């Protein structure tokens, strides 16, 4: 395994950094967070650079970049805002499912529009009674003539209310088979009659909006089915390694930003006649924080390397997810401690790291579920 970046990757990394420094400074991120605004303008600028097409084949307007390339993009982007990086990824990974399983008509219709940022894609799996146990979802779709009729409820859905959004909706299409075998994926425009979307007020993650969605006799053309009927579980799992790898890279980037903020404060803040970073209690804390970030980053790089070699790596991705999310949450908490009252003030960015990081040990696969996955790969019959 080569731990260095090649010249193209170095250029990619620097281009992301340059763009984010210019277009996404701290003042802009604070404005979005304070006013709970979706970053439409920023994503449009990214689309003009072709970033939403990075992992797609050239046939559909993409660049065909690999897992390591995406990890570089995710980490650099999240150094400026974890949430902006996460929102960037949602459309891409829903689009990759269409690329892999959609009809040719679906690919040509949705993928170029997503890459150009004319539409957005979001994913809807979680329900009030189906969280980590996603196979228990109950939202139903029944075929009546040429339409699917959808009824049910989804909750904790990220960015479902964004303009021109198409929901990648996982539904139950057969109640008479094993629960994993009766799930399908249907593309549902969020403005379809019968859909009601409500905002859920949350502690953090305020730009993308967390939503609950209600479906009442929603009629969707039958050709909006992606992949095989009752084949949704396979689709849901198929892109999980790359999707989680990207989100793990954002943990490393955001955690590095939190360490940098705390270190800067420790160098500038003086107590008892000297910078607080010169006190062993603070200096050692920062040293441990940086070590943890580097470890999280290396777990991401290992998983990315394996993926680029075509080697299955769910265990390694789960390790990166577990360690990365818990590292970011822990570092944000430690950063608050180092900055004291300044960290608690809304005028400083550490409080945003604290708020945004807390949910990450729960979302996209909880820490408990990651430990279960890892334990099972070790031959343990964990339930």
N, C-alpha and C positions, 0 to 999 in steps of 0.2 A: 504494500500500500504506500503510495506516494503522498506525503502530507503537504507538499507544495502545490501552488496553483500554477497552471500553465499560463502562457502569455495572454491567450484569449480570455481566460477566467479573470486574470488581473485587470484586464481592460473592462470586462463586464462589471466587476466589483467597483472599480473607480467610477464608472459611468453612473451606477446607481447612487453612489455616495455624492457625486457632483450634482445630480438631479435633485436628490432629497435636500441637500444643503441649500439649494437655490429655491426650490418650490415648496418645501415642507419644513420651514424653520420652526423653532419652538413656539413662536407667537401664533403661527397658523394652527398648529396642533392644539394649543390652548383654546383658541377661538372655536374650533370644531367641538372640542370636549365641553367647554363651558356652555355652548349654545345647542349641543346635541345635534350637530349638523352632519349629514352624510357628505363625504368628500367627492362630490360629483366632478368639480373642476379638476382636481388633482388626478383622478382616474382617467379623465378625458385626455389630459396631457400625457399620461403614461401610455394610453392607447395609441397616440400619435407616434410614439417611439417603438411601437410594436411589442410592448412588454406583455400584454395579455395573450399574445400568441407564442410566447417563448417555448413552451413544451409541445406545441402542435406541429404537425407535419407541414412542409411547404405547400403541399397540395391545397390546404385550407387556409393559407395565409400566415402560417407560423414559421418558427425558426428551428424547431427540432432539437432544442437543448435538453440535456440530460439531468439526472437527479442532483449531481453535485452543483451544476450551474444554478438550478433552482434554489438549492440551499444557500448559495452565495447571495442570490437576490433577496431571499427571505431574511437572512441575517442582517444585511446592510439596510434594508428597508425598515426593519423593526428597531434598529438603533434610533430611529427618529420617531416611530410610533408603532407599537405592536398592533394596535387596532387597524391602522391603515394597511399594514402588511397582511393581516388576517382577512380583511375585506377584499383585498386584491386576489387572494387565493380562492375564495369561495366560488366565484364565477368560473375560474380556470378549471377547477377539479370537477365541477358539474359538467363543464364542456368536454372534458376528457372522457367522461362516461358516455356522452353522446358520440364522441369520436370512435370509441371502442365498440359500442353496442347499438348505436342508432342506425336508422335507415339512411341511404344516400341522400334522400330528400331532407331528412332532419339535419344531417351534417351540413349540407349546403345552405340550409335556412338559418340555423342557429349559430354555428361556429363563427363564420365571418362577422356576423352582427355582434357577437360577444367580444371578439377580438377588437372590433372598432368601437366598442363601448356604446353601441346603439341600444343594446339590451343588457340586462344583468341576469345572472342565474343564481338562485339560492337553493338550499337543500332543506327538506322537511321530513324528519324521521321521528323525533321525540314527541311523545304524547303524555298526558297526565299520568297514565298507568304503564307507560313504556319508555323507560329511560335507558339505563345500561342494558336492560333486557329488551333490545330493539325488536326482536322477533315477536314480541307480544303486541305490536301495534294493531289497532282495531279500526282505524279510519278505512272505510270501505269504498270500493269502486265496482259498480255493477254495470255490465254492458246492456244497454237498451237501444236496439237498432244500431245506428252509426255513432252512438255517443256513450261515453262512460258517465255514469251518474255517481257523484262522489258525496259522501256524508261522513262527518267526523270532526275531530279537533286535533290540532298540533300545538305544541307549546315550546317555549325557549328556542324560537327560530330566529336566526341572525339575518338581519337585513331583508326580511321578507317584504317590508313595505317600501323598499326603494323603487324609484321610478322605473317603468318599463322592465319590471322584474318577471322572470319566468321561474316558477317554483318547480324544482325537481322533487316531486311528491311520491313518497313511498306509501303504498296503500295495500290493503288486503283484498285480493281478487278471488280467493277461494278459501272458504271457511271449513271445508271438509277434508283438507289434507294437513299434513304436519305443518306447524306454524311457519317454519322456515321456507316451506315450499309453496305457500299461498300468497306471496308478496310480489307486487309488480311496481314498476317505476313509470309514472305518467308526468308529462310536462304540462304545467297548468299556469297560464298567465294570471298574475295576481289580481287583475281588474275584472276577471270573469264574474258575471252575475252569480250571487249566492255565496260569495266569499266575503268574510268580514275579518279584518286584521286589526288587532289591538296592540298597542305598545305596552310592554311590561317595564315599569320603572326599576332600574337596577343601580347597584352601587357604583359600578364602573362600566366600561365598554359602551359609552354613550353615543359614539358617532354612528355606529352601524345599526343601532336599535335592536333590542330583543323583543320578539313579538309572539303572540298566540294567534292562531288562525282557525277560524270556524268555517266549515263547509256544510252548506245546506242545499241538497239537490243541485249541485254544481255539474253542469253538463260540459264535457270536454270531448272533442272529436276522437274517435277510436284510434286514428293514426298517430295520436300523441303518445301512445304506448312506446316506451324505449325498450328494445330487446324483446325477449320472449315473454309471453304471458306466464305469470307466476315465476319469472326468472329474476325478480328484483333483488333477492338476497345475494345472489352471485354478483350482481352489479355493485351492490353496496359494499361488498368485501373486496372487490377486485382492485380498486385503486387506493385501498387503505394505506398501504406501505408508503407510496409516494406522497399522498395527502398528509399523513401524519409526519413524515419526514420534513416536509416544508414547514409545518407549524412548529416542529421542534427547532428548526433553524431560527425561527422568529423568537423563541424563548431565549436562545443564546444572545441574539442581537439586543433584545430589550433588556436582558439582565446585564449585559455589558454596559449599556447606557446608564443603568442605575448605579453600577459600580463607579463609572466615570463621574457621575454627579456627586456621589458620596466622597470620592477621593478629592475632587476639586474643593469641596466644602472643607474637608479635613486639612487641606493645605492652606486655606485662606482664613478659617475661623481660629482665632486665638483665645486661649484661656490660660490663666496663670503665667502669662508672659511668653507663650509660645504656641505654635499651631497645634491643634488637637491631634493631628495625625502623627505627631512626634511622641505621643503617649503610647506605650506598648499596647494598652487595652484596645485602642482604636486602630493602630497600625496592624496588629495581628488580625483583627476582625476584617480589615480590608484585604489583607493577604489571603485569608481563607475565602473571602468572597470572590476574588479574582481566580483563585485555584478552582473553585466550583464552576465558574463560567467556562474556563478552559476545558474542564472535564466534560461539561455539557456539550460544548462545541465539538470536541473530539468524538463523542458518541454519535453526533449527527454526521460527521464526516465519514465515520466507519460505515454507518448505514447507507449513506449516499454512495460510497464506493461499491458496496455490495450490490445495490440496486443497479448501478451502471454496468456491473459485470453480469447482470441477469440472474443474480443469486437471491433466492427468497430470504427475507431478513425480518420477518415479523417480530422475532424475539429482540433483535437489535434495535428496531424502531420503537418497540415497547419500552425498552430500557432508556432510549433517548427521550421518549415522551415522559416517562416517570421521573427521571432525574432532572430533565430540563424544566418541566413545569414546577416541580417542587423547589428547584434551585432559584428560579425567578421569584417565586413567592417569598422564599426565605430571604433572598437578597434585598427585595423591596422592603421587607420588614426591618432588616438590619440597617438599610439605608435611612429609614425613618428614625431609627435609634441614633445613628451617627449625627444626623442633621438636627435632631432635637425638635424644638418648636418650629424651625424653618421647614423641616420635612412635613410637618402637620399643616403648614400654611398652604392655602390654595394658590398662592403666588409662585410657588416652587413646584417643579415637576415630579418630585419624589412621591407626593401623595397620589398622583395619577398612576405611577408604577404600582403603588400599594393597592389601589382600587382595581386596576386592570388585571393584575397578576393573580388575585385571590381565587377567581373562578376557574383558573386554568388547570388546577388539579382535579377539577370536576368535569369540565367540558371536553369534548372530543375524545372521550374515554377517560374515566376517572382513574386516579392513582391506584385505587383498589382493583379495578379491572386490569390495569397494566401489570400489577403484581401477580394476578391470577394467570394471565397469559404467559408471563415469564416462568412462573412456577410449573405450568403445564409442559413447557418446553424442556424442563428439567426432569420430566418423568413423574411429577407429583400429581396425584389425582385430586386437585383442589376444586372445590365447588363453591 
